């Protein structure tokens, strides 16, 4: 499971870039009960979204140099510059070379060989998210790829992830864990992308009531991509799209 004791290669941040920060903030605060803290004009009105004073996500403002983009997962790294070289050598594409967020840390953005966007975060004053797995916070991540088996070698070379096949109905479900993690450190899975759908990472937010959350999302201007369904020994989940096209999932865990 995800924790805030961040190991290399684990999800440690996520954010979405919106063409209308105020509207996106209203949607997510109305959906998850988040509080929003703006970092002000000097930081392009970037918002920290919080639950009980602990940060669970960020919302950024799309600009000419920083366009709108979907929810992006950041993975912890002790050295953003070194891992950038590793990613290039493994066949990934650099979308934004490493740069400093003054006083907070160092980041870079990439696309894997299939085109799925992701980022890395080298902590400074900001270690990462302050809360995970509780309602309103990140609880799981999934990679959707046209070649789920083939993409493993890329992420194995970059992060050293372990991948274990777990039973999931009639099909095995590849579960990823960090190289340095123990038996309970599973953090995400790898799935087959549907025909015509691009490779992408999908964040799951824990919620108290999946069905009620999906109904509320529609009231707030979101749309349902995949209706709520129950998965044995996992919980109840569904996939939503926010008013500006950013895709995310909600999960009410069974345990």
C-alpha positions, 0 to 999 in steps of 0.5 A: 500500500502507499505510504508517506515514507517515500522510497525511490520509485514510489508515487510521492506527488500528483497534480493536474494543469487546468485552463481554469484553476478556479473552476477545477478547484471548485470541482475537486473541492466539491467532490472530495471536500478538499481545502485549497491553498494558493501559492500566489501570483509568484507561483502562477496561482498553483494550488495545494489541495489539502485534507485536514491541513495535509496536502493530497494533490496540486492544481496548476494553471495552464500557460503557453509554456506549461500547457493543460495536461492530465493528472500526472504522477510524480515518482520519488527519486534521490537524483532527478538529473541522474534518473533523467539520463537513465530514462533517456537511455531506456528509451523514454522522452524528456518533456521537461528537463530537471529544474528547481522549484525554489526551496521545495525540490527538483523535478522533471517530466517524461513520457515512457516509450509508449507515450504515458506521461509521468514525472519525478520529484527530488525532495527538498523542503517538500518531501511529497504528499502529506496524506495517502490512502485516506478518503480524499487522497491518492490510494493506487496508481495504474499504468495503461499501455498498449504493450503491458508486458513489454513496458515492464523492461523500461520501468524496471531499468528506470526504477527497478520495480518488482512486478508480481502477477496477482489473480484478478478474475480470469486474468492475472493482474501485474502489481508493481512494488518499489525495489526497496519495499517489503511485502505490503509495499504494492503501489499500483498495477499495469493494464492493457490500454483499450484500442484507440486509447493512448498510454497513460497513468491513472490515479485512484482517489480513496472515497467513502462511497464510490457511487455517491462520489460518482453521482456528485461528480456528474452534478459538478460537471464531470462525466463517467468513463467507466461506471462503478463496479465491485472487484472482489477483495479490492472494493468498488471503483469507477473512472471519471473525467473532470470538466476539462478532460482530466481522467481519474478513478475513485475507489472505496476499498473493501478493507 
